[in-house]
Amino acid sequence: MPAGRWTTYGDLAALIGSAPQPIGNYLATTAVPGAHRVLRTGGWISGSFHWVEEGRSDDPRQVLESEGVAFTENGSAVERSHMTTEDLAQALSEDGVDGE
């Protein structure tokens, strides 16, 4: 997931043939680069989001904003930065990664 973009747990789940909850559980327990770019449906940062990396406590919204993700007045990430399942699959195919 490139800086300045975000996706949802559901988009990732659809891409790999899983469900959103296992994706969230995995990201909550495993240090994955860019995990802060995976948001809830509608562009919301999960209320239970926490950094897996020890000692890290920066605000994920501030990190996303510093990467170029804008937020609406109501606090959700703007849709124009959203990478859908189709966008993710396209990016993988461009990188030579088979989506299967």
C-alpha positions in Angstrom: 0.0 0.0 0.0 1.8 3.2 -1.1 2.0 6.3 1.1 -0.9 8.7 0.4 -3.4 5.8 -0.2 -5.6 3.7 2.1 -7.7 0.6 1.8 -10.1 -1.3 4.0 -10.0 -4.5 5.9 -12.8 -5.7 3.6 -10.9 -4.7 0.4 -7.9 -6.7 1.5 -10.1 -9.6 2.6 -11.9 -9.7 -0.8 -8.5 -9.6 -2.6 -7.2 -12.7 -0.8 -10.4 -14.6 -0.3 -10.7 -14.1 3.4 -12.9 -12.1 5.8 -12.2 -8.6 7.3 -12.0 -9.8 11.0 -9.0 -12.1 10.4 -7.2 -9.3 8.5 -7.8 -7.0 11.4 -6.6 -9.6 13.9 -3.4 -10.2 11.9 -2.6 -6.5 11.6 -3.2 -6.0 15.3 -0.6 -8.6 16.2 2.0 -8.5 13.5 4.3 -5.7 12.5 3.3 -5.1 8.8 4.7 -2.0 7.0 1.8 0.3 6.1 -0.7 -1.4 8.4 -1.9 2.1 9.5 -3.2 2.5 5.9 -5.8 -0.2 6.4 -9.0 1.5 7.6 -12.6 0.6 8.4 -15.3 0.9 5.7 -15.9 4.6 5.0 -12.3 5.6 5.7 -12.4 5.5 9.5 -9.4 4.6 11.6 -10.3 1.7 13.8 -11.0 2.8 17.4 -8.8 -0.2 18.6 -5.9 0.7 16.3 -2.5 0.4 18.0 1.0 0.2 16.7 2.5 -3.2 17.0 6.0 -1.8 17.1 7.2 -1.3 20.7 7.4 2.3 21.9 5.5 3.7 18.9 2.6 5.9 20.0 2.2 8.5 17.2 -1.3 9.3 16.0 -2.2 7.2 12.9 -4.2 10.1 11.5 -1.3 12.4 11.7 0.9 9.8 10.0 -1.6 9.4 7.2 -1.9 13.1 6.8 1.9 13.5 6.6 1.8 10.9 3.8 -0.8 12.9 1.9 -4.1 11.4 2.9 -6.7 14.1 3.5 -9.6 13.7 5.9 -13.1 15.1 5.8 -14.6 17.4 8.4 -16.3 14.3 10.0 -12.9 12.5 10.4 -13.0 9.9 7.7 -10.2 9.6 5.0 -11.2 11.1 1.7 -12.4 8.6 -0.9 -10.1 9.8 -3.7 -7.2 8.2 -1.8 -9.0 4.9 -1.3 -7.5 1.8 -3.1 -10.4 -0.6 -3.7 -10.0 -4.3 -4.2 -9.8 -3.7 -7.9 -7.1 -1.1 -7.5 -5.1 -3.4 -5.3 -5.4 -6.2 -7.8 -4.3 -3.9 -10.6 -1.3 -2.7 -8.6 -0.3 -6.3 -7.9 -0.5 -7.3 -11.5 1.6 -4.2 -12.5 4.2 -5.4 -10.1 4.2 -8.8 -11.6 2.4 -10.5 -8.7 -0.3 -12.9 -9.5 -3.5 -12.1 -7.4 -4.1 -15.8 -7.0 
